[in-house]
Amino acid sequence: MPLWVRDVGWGSVLAAAEPGPGRSNGRSQWVVPGLLLSVSAVSYLLLYTLRETARLQSTLPVLDRIWSDVTTTILLAGIVLATWERSSRKDMERFVRRLSQEQRDISERMLESVLERGSVRAMLAEKITEPVFLSIQRQIIDVPVVNRDYRLNLKIHRLAENPDFVSIKIFERYRLCNTSPESRELDLHCMSDFNYEDRFPGYGRLTEVRLQPNRLRDRLRPDGVGSDDDRTLDEAKLAEYAERLGGAIEYHIPTPRVDPGDEIMIMVRRTKIQRANDVNFWRALQATENVELDIEHDEELEVAAFQSAPWRAFSKQDHSDKTQTIWTMNHAILPHQGFDISWRVKAPAPPPEVSEHTA
């Protein structure tokens, strides 16, 4: 697939929109007035001939008035028609000129857009191979959605019945934005896994998905919490969109129609089980802009995140204490990229040294 564009010959399109010059336009506007004047002249000549005819002397006063009224009316009509035609022609010429200018402006913008895309493609052709570009196009350029302001909250606590494992409550919130030029339903993609389901049944679950359309966000319920148009899916409703894939369940949930450039707020809650010393690779399924990671945990656990390249350079730790750590990253994550999250049980503190004193 070539990564460039060809010249599309915009000059011929612009030329076709121009009104053709010529003298015929100036001459044609006098055809009708000239014809009327000719009729008037013939009428006066006929009247003069009739006056010289003796046998019609008795009818001349009446005929004179008739021809006088007719010729006056024709002359006035010719003057009005000539004036109206000139005015209408000027208005038409102004309209054609304005339309031609608008067509030129649109064509120039289209040409600039094509040339810009072509220059980007040419630049990419110099930097990457065609298979890599095709992969970028399929996964990013042609995908009409992007996640913005992604917030991930994890609550990690050791299981009382088995301290070698932790339960994790997960809450995600982000804005799913329609970046296409048309109104469409967007694909909301979620997953839950069955890790350790044999030992801890019922822990790995997708418990709730809430969709809050932006255009309806102001229609609050009487209690002031949420909107009448919010759509909340509990586990029973989510089962309609579930598909078992090995040790995980995948959910493809259609959203309400989202206008171009508009967005819908997504909130997801789920739970899972992992070991007390573990590493999790958090993978983005769609392009994601701006990330906030908030981890709440037991005091005997220590947590870390964004340790691998390139996220270490892009992320920042905003808060840290004994039971909570918050990171932010003002950077985009591409589809199927991700960042690391790890936790482990702190090593027990060594017992205090006991010194012996002799009397």
Buried (B, 14 or more C-beta within 10 A) or exposed (E): EEBEBEEEEBEEBBEEBEEEEEEEEEEEBEEBBEEBBEBBEEBEEEBEEBEEEEEEEEEBEEBEEEBEEBBEEBBEEBEEEBEEBEEEBEEEEEEEEEEBEEBBEEBEEEBEEBBEEBEEBBEBBEEBEEEEBBEBBEBBEEBBBBBBBBBBBBBBEBBEEEEEBBBBBBBBBBBBBBEBEEEBEBBBEBEBBBBBEEEBEEBBBBBBBBBBBBBEBEEEEEEEEBBEBBBEBEEEEBEEBBEEEEEEBBBEBEBBBBEEEBBBBBBBBBBBBBBBEBEBEBEBBBBBBBBBBBBBBBEBBBBBBBEEEEBEEBBEEEEEEEEEBBBBBEBBBEBEBBBBBBBBBEEEEEEEEEEEEEE
